[in-house]
Amino acid sequence: MTARKHRLVRTAVVAAGPAEVWELIGGFAGLGDWHPHLPPSTAEGEGDPALPGAVRVFAIDGKVVARERLLARDEDTRAYTYTVLDPMLPIGDYIATLAVHPHENGRADGTEIVWSAEYSGADEVVPQVEALFGDGTYGTGLAALREKFGRAQV
């Protein structure tokens, strides 16, 4: 089993402006506030959850289930990048980005939300990553945002 680079991408187009969408999802520490299947997160230590280096911790019944470190956050481009610490799957170098972009077409304006990641792992682990992160985390979160903001005409 040779580790190779892989890419995971999920997108959604919603009927709200980028500023409104970013206001809800742009806070690194606030993922669990809008995602229906994630518990609220807390900042680890004394770090500012808006600054690179901050670690968000997800816990269920007091047991830590995931830790993620903020690598970069840019208000101008409406994106933040993070890495998963101690992933539960046999993967490495997992770097994810959640970004918000204006989406314009001939019928209506809206926002495209892009949640993506690059990681290294054996080809055999790709279906697990797609199911756990792609469908379970990204897909579920994006579906909740489509429900909240409505689907834009594409």
NORDA-V990955 format. One record per residue. N is the residue number from 1. PHI is phi in degrees with one decimal (* if undefined). PSI is psi in degrees with one decimal (999 if undefined). NEAR is the number of other C-alpha atoms within 8 Angstrom. Layout:
BEGIN
[[N	PHI	PSI	NEAR] [N	PHI	PSI	NEAR]]
END
This chain:
BEGIN
[[1	*	108.5	5] [2	-96.8	133.2	6] [3	-77.9	131.4	8] [4	-129.6	164.8	8] [5	-79.2	138.5	8] [6	-133.3	159.2	9] [7	-129.0	140.2	8] [8	-126.4	129.2	9] [9	-141.8	134.9	9] [10	-134.5	142.7	10] [11	-135.9	159.7	9] [12	-149.0	145.6	10] [13	-115.2	124.9	13] [14	-120.3	159.6	14] [15	-93.5	59.1	12] [16	-148.0	160.1	12] [17	-75.1	155.4	10] [18	-56.7	-39.0	11] [19	-63.5	-41.0	6] [20	-66.2	-43.3	8] [21	-65.7	-45.8	12] [22	-63.3	-35.0	10] [23	-57.6	-38.2	8] [24	-79.6	-46.5	8] [25	-103.4	-5.4	10] [26	-77.4	-11.8	11] [27	-83.8	120.7	9] [28	-57.7	-38.6	11] [29	-80.2	-5.5	11] [30	-102.0	9.6	11] [31	-55.0	-46.0	12] [32	-68.9	-12.7	12] [33	-75.5	-29.3	8] [34	-115.4	-18.1	10] [35	-83.4	124.9	10] [36	-70.1	-19.0	9] [37	-111.2	6.0	8] [38	-112.1	139.7	8] [39	-73.1	160.4	9] [40	-57.8	149.7	10] [41	-106.0	159.6	12] [42	-125.4	154.2	8] [43	-81.5	135.2	13] [44	-82.7	133.2	9] [45	71.7	-153.1	4] [46	-99.4	5.0	5] [47	-67.5	152.8	10] [48	-81.3	119.2	7] [49	-65.5	-6.6	12] [50	-95.1	-5.2	9] [51	-108.5	143.0	10] [52	-52.8	140.4	10] [53	103.3	-20.9	8] [54	-63.7	146.5	13] [55	-118.0	125.9	12] [56	-99.1	142.0	15] [57	-123.0	129.7	13] [58	-106.2	129.3	13] [59	-133.0	144.0	12] [60	-122.4	123.9	8] [61	51.9	41.0	4] [62	81.0	-5.1	5] [63	-101.1	125.4	6] [64	-67.8	126.2	9] [65	-110.6	-18.1	8] [66	-162.3	147.0	11] [67	-134.3	136.7	12] [68	-137.9	139.2	11] [69	-107.1	129.9	13] [70	-72.9	125.1	17] [71	-98.2	-38.6	10] [72	-158.1	149.6	9] [73	-145.0	130.5	12] [74	-132.3	110.8	8] [75	-66.0	-35.2	6] [76	-66.2	-42.3	4] [77	-93.2	-4.0	8] [78	54.1	62.8	12] [79	-151.4	149.2	12] [80	-137.5	150.4	14] [81	-122.9	139.5	12] [82	-145.8	166.6	12] [83	-125.0	148.4	12] [84	-88.3	125.0	11] [85	-90.9	137.4	8] [86	53.1	59.8	6] [87	-61.7	148.2	9] [88	-81.4	-6.2	4] [89	-112.1	160.4	7] [90	-77.4	71.0	7] [91	-130.4	163.8	11] [92	-139.1	168.1	8] [93	52.0	40.4	8] [94	-78.5	111.2	11] [95	-122.8	119.5	11] [96	-117.2	152.6	11] [97	-134.3	135.2	12] [98	-113.8	120.0	11] [99	-135.0	152.0	11] [100	-124.3	127.9	14] [101	-131.3	146.6	11] [102	-61.5	142.4	10] [103	-127.3	119.0	9] [104	-122.9	139.4	8] [105	-140.7	-175.4	8] [106	-69.0	-16.7	4] [107	-107.1	-36.6	6] [108	-158.8	157.1	9] [109	-98.0	154.2	12] [110	-166.1	-155.8	14] [111	-133.0	135.8	17] [112	-100.5	127.6	12] [113	-106.5	125.9	13] [114	-120.0	122.3	13] [115	-117.8	117.8	12] [116	-139.0	163.1	11] [117	-153.5	153.0	11] [118	-122.9	143.6	12] [119	-156.5	165.0	12] [120	-113.1	144.6	12] [121	176.9	167.5	14] [122	-68.2	151.4	11] [123	-55.6	-31.5	9] [124	-66.2	-21.6	6] [125	-88.4	-13.6	11] [126	-54.9	-47.1	10] [127	-59.1	-34.5	7] [128	-69.2	-41.9	8] [129	-64.6	-43.9	10] [130	-59.1	-42.6	10] [131	-72.0	-48.4	9] [132	-72.8	-56.2	9] [133	-85.7	-49.4	9] [134	-63.8	-54.4	13] [135	-87.5	-48.1	10] [136	-67.8	-46.0	9] [137	-95.2	-62.0	10] [138	-63.6	-53.2	11] [139	-59.9	-43.7	10] [140	-65.4	-42.3	12] [141	-64.7	-43.5	12] [142	-66.6	-36.1	11] [143	-63.2	-38.9	9] [144	-64.8	-36.6	11] [145	-70.0	-37.6	10] [146	-62.8	-39.1	12] [147	-65.5	-43.3	8] [148	-68.6	-47.6	6] [149	-97.2	-13.1	9] [150	85.9	154.1	10] [151	-82.5	135.9	9] [152	-82.5	152.3	12] [153	-68.7	127.4	7] [154	-106.5	999	6]]
END
